[in-house]
């Protein structure tokens, strides 16, 4: 299930993780190779974090909706 949730889908161009949580989940290999998914190194205030998260999810949903509409109208 983790692989499914982390995979980008052709119809939405986003992974389910990103559409639900607003970010990709880190995997153990990210810790080994030093991958850091945190975009900013400063710690935002809780209000700033929530606002940013809402905006990322809204943008992802809007784009996924557009891709779904065009994807299903091609077939």
FENBEL-V915400 format. One record per residue. N is the residue number from 1. RES is the residue in three letters. PHI is phi in whole degrees, -180 to 180 (none if undefined). Layout:
[[N/RES/PHI] [N/RES/PHI]]
This chain:
[[1/UNK/none] [2/UNK/-62] [3/UNK/-65] [4/UNK/-63] [5/UNK/-66] [6/UNK/-91] [7/UNK/-86] [8/UNK/-72] [9/UNK/-99] [10/UNK/-60] [11/UNK/-74] [12/UNK/-112] [13/UNK/59] [14/UNK/-130] [15/UNK/-84] [16/UNK/-58] [17/UNK/-55] [18/UNK/-68] [19/UNK/-68] [20/UNK/-91] [21/UNK/-104] [22/UNK/78] [23/UNK/-163] [24/UNK/-88] [25/UNK/-81] [26/UNK/-81] [27/UNK/-112] [28/UNK/-57] [29/UNK/-66] [30/UNK/-61] [31/UNK/-71] [32/UNK/-69] [33/UNK/-90] [34/UNK/86] [35/UNK/-67] [36/UNK/-125] [37/UNK/-83] [38/UNK/-74] [39/UNK/-75] [40/UNK/-108] [41/UNK/-87] [42/UNK/-87] [43/UNK/-91] [44/UNK/-74] [45/UNK/-69] [46/UNK/-55] [47/UNK/-65] [48/UNK/-65] [49/UNK/-62] [50/UNK/-63] [51/UNK/-63] [52/UNK/-64] [53/UNK/-63] [54/UNK/-60] [55/UNK/-67] [56/UNK/-62] [57/UNK/-66] [58/UNK/-61] [59/UNK/-63] [60/UNK/-64] [61/UNK/-65] [62/UNK/-62] [63/UNK/-68] [64/UNK/-62] [65/UNK/-62] [66/UNK/-63] [67/UNK/-66] [68/UNK/-62] [69/UNK/-61] [70/UNK/-72] [71/UNK/-63] [72/UNK/-79] [73/UNK/-86] [74/UNK/-80] [75/UNK/-109]]
